[in-house]
Amino acid sequence: MTPWRRRARHVRLGIQALFATIVIVSALVVGLAQLALPWIASHPERISAFLAERLHRPVRIDQVEGRWERNGPLLTLRGVHIGDDQSGAAALLISQA
């Protein structure tokens, strides 16, 4: 086997190994996301805290539903209250997001 063929073989094997690694890591990420989705949906207070930190306003969420669809995870937020005015009512109410 010539040095050129040996080098080409090593490059081909390296590319195959890289591709296999990418496929396996992608499958692990998707599997972990599927396992984490029910936990995320059962903790709306964490989602509220995340949104409040980003919006710099108080956020309250009444209900969170999470499910997998053909294109990936779908997280539905119901009763999103953003901000508070002086009377204690939400400045902005989004029924479903």
C-alpha positions in Angstrom: 0.0 0.0 0.0 1.4 3.3 -1.0 1.8 6.2 1.5 -0.8 8.2 -0.4 -3.4 5.4 -0.2 -2.7 4.8 3.5 -3.2 8.5 4.2 -6.4 8.6 2.2 -7.6 5.5 4.2 -6.9 7.2 7.5 -8.7 10.4 6.4 -11.7 8.4 5.3 -11.8 6.5 8.6 -11.4 9.7 10.5 -14.4 11.3 8.7 -16.5 8.2 9.3 -15.6 8.2 13.0 -16.5 11.9 13.2 -19.8 11.4 11.5 -20.7 8.5 13.8 -19.8 10.6 16.8 -22.0 13.4 15.6 -25.0 11.0 15.1 -24.5 9.5 18.6 -24.2 12.8 20.4 -27.3 14.2 18.5 -29.3 11.1 19.6 -28.2 11.6 23.2 -29.2 15.3 23.1 -32.7 14.4 21.7 -33.1 11.6 24.2 -32.2 13.8 27.2 -34.5 16.6 25.9 -37.4 14.1 25.8 -36.7 13.1 29.3 -36.4 16.7 30.5 -39.6 18.0 28.9 -42.0 16.6 31.5 -39.8 18.0 34.3 -39.8 21.4 32.7 -43.5 21.4 32.2 -44.1 20.5 35.9 -42.1 23.5 37.1 -43.7 26.7 35.8 -42.1 28.7 38.5 -38.7 28.1 36.9 -39.9 29.2 33.5 -41.5 32.3 35.2 -38.2 33.1 36.9 -36.3 32.7 33.6 -38.7 35.0 31.8 -38.8 37.6 34.6 -35.0 37.8 34.5 -35.0 38.4 30.8 -37.9 40.9 30.8 -37.0 42.7 34.0 -40.6 42.5 35.0 -42.5 40.0 37.2 -44.0 37.1 35.3 -46.5 34.5 36.4 -47.6 31.4 34.5 -50.9 29.6 35.3 -50.2 26.4 33.4 -47.5 24.8 31.3 -48.0 21.8 28.9 -45.1 20.1 27.2 -45.4 17.5 24.4 -43.4 16.1 21.5 -44.6 16.7 18.0 -43.1 15.6 14.7 -40.8 18.7 14.5 -39.6 18.4 18.1 -40.8 19.6 21.6 -43.7 22.0 22.0 -44.1 24.0 25.2 -47.5 25.7 25.6 -47.8 28.4 28.3 -51.3 29.3 29.4 -52.2 32.4 31.4 -48.9 34.3 31.2 -49.1 37.4 33.4 -46.4 40.0 32.7 -45.8 42.9 35.0 -48.0 44.4 37.7 -49.7 47.7 37.7 -50.6 49.6 41.0 -53.9 47.7 41.4 -52.2 44.3 41.5 -53.6 43.2 38.2 -51.3 42.1 35.4 -50.2 44.8 33.0 -50.2 42.3 30.2 -52.1 39.0 30.1 -51.4 36.5 27.3 -53.9 33.7 27.3 -51.8 31.2 25.4 -48.2 31.3 24.2 
